[in-house]
């Protein structure tokens, strides 16, 4: 019982880290797009 709880916790933490990486990547991509747009304006 305790081991299954630990395994479920580790899987959920790995899933959250993957989501974090995806959010960070999307955020950096958006910043890059905004940066390039500003460069075109200048």
Secondary structure, 3 states (H helix, E strand, C coil): CHHHHHHHHHHHHHHHHHHHHHHHHHHHHHHHHHHHHHHHHC
